[in-house]
Amino acid sequence: MGDTGRRQQCPPTGAVPMPRLALYSLVVCLLAVVAAVVSFVQGSWLGVVWVLLAGLSSNMTWYYFKRSRAQERSVTG
């Protein structure tokens, strides 16, 4: 429960695991895109709001991913 302060182990491929907040915002982005498509197919203009939410959450995904990469680089080297 919570952060124990230990660093995560990298998978054997050497890939860096995706940070949790970036993963959550990516899921929100994908769900917002699906909701926008469904809204537009049903003829609702509410899809515009879903498109805006998808744009915001994609920017959040990019920010959190880049921030975690920068933190890892500053810690390791």
N, C-alpha and C positions, 0 to 999 in steps of 0.2 A: 504494500500500500504506500503510494507516494514515491518520491524520488529517494533512492538510497545513496545517491552520490556515486554509484559505480558506473563506469562507462559501459555501453553496450558492446557486445562482441559482434564483429563484422561477420557476415556469412563467409563460407569458404571461397566464394568467388571474388571476395575483396570489395563487393558492393557495399555502399554505405546505406544503412536502413533509413527509410524516410521518417522525418520527425513527426510526432503525433499530431501537432496542430496543423501541419501541412496536409497530412492525410485526412483529417476531419474536414478541412476546408475544401479539399478535392472532392470528397463525397458530397458535400453541400453543393458544389459547383455542378457535379453531374446530375444530382437530383433536380436542381433548378433548371438545367437545360431540358431534362425530360418533362418537367412541369410546364415549361414554356412551349414546347412542341405540342403537348396535349392541349394547352389553352388555345393556341392558335388553330389547331385542328378543329376544336369545338367552336371556333369563331369568336372567341373572347379576346378582348384587347388587354386583359389582365396579364397576358403573356409578356407584355413589355416590362412589367415589374419583375417577372421571373428572369428575363434577359439581363436586366440591370443587376439583379442579385447574383446571377451567374458570373457577370463581369467582375463584381466586387470580390466574390469568393475565389475566382481564379487569380486575381491580384494578391489576395491573402496567401494562397497556396504558394505562389512564386516567392513572395516575401519571406515566409517562414522557411521555405526550403533553402533559399539563398542565405538567410541568417544562420541556419544551423550549419551550413557548409563553411561559412566564414568563422563560426565559433570553433569548429573542428580543426580548421587550418591554423587558427591562432593558438590552440592548445597543443597540437602536434608539431607545429613547426614554426 
